[in-house]
């Protein structure tokens, strides 16, 4: 999942605010888990662009953009 932090909100603040909801979603998806074996982890990592975009996605995105421009 990707999200953007609001201005003035630190990754630690967001992690603390979302920890309970994240734990509930993990439990719904996986059932009861043993925290000694597997502990749900919510972490934030800064992202800059999409890795491999130039190689893999450039041409399909250009075609899609051309189709959208042609249709509108």
N, C-alpha and C positions, 0 to 999 in steps of 0.2 A: 504494500500500500504506500502511496505517496501523499504527502500533505505539505502545506505551506504554513509555517508558523506566523501568527500575527505579529506585527511590529511590537517590540517590547516584551514578548513572551520568550523565555529561554527554553531550550530543549528540556532541562530538568523540570521546569514548571509544567510543561506540556506532558511530560512522562508521568509526573505525579497526578495530574488531573485525569489522565486516561487509564491509569493502571487498573482501577476497579472494573471499568467497562471492558478492557482488554482481557482481564481474567475471566469475566463472565462469558465472553465470546469464545475463548479457548475451551472453557468447560462445556459450552453448548456444542461446539464442533467436535470435541474429542472425548467428552464424558469426563468422569472423575479421573484425575491424574495424580500420580505420586510425585510430589515436589522434590523428593530426594533423587528421583530418577530423571525427571525432566521439569525444569522450571520455566514457565512462560517468560519471555523477555521482550520488552518493548524498548526499542532503541531508536535514536534519531541519528542519521548520517547525512551530512550535507551532500547534495547532488548537483552536479554541473553538467547538464546536457545528457544525452543518451549515448552510452558506450556503443561503438560500432555503427552509429547512425550513418556516417558517410558511406560505408561499405554496403550495408544491408537495406537501408530504408530510403535513401535519397531518391532513387528513380521511382519506386512506387508512390512516394509522397508527391513528387512532381506530377505524375500522371493523375493522381487524385485531385490535386489542386487545379490542374487543367480541366478536368471534367466538371468540377464545381464551378469554375469560371465560365465554362461553355454553357452549362445548364441555367445559370442565373442571369 
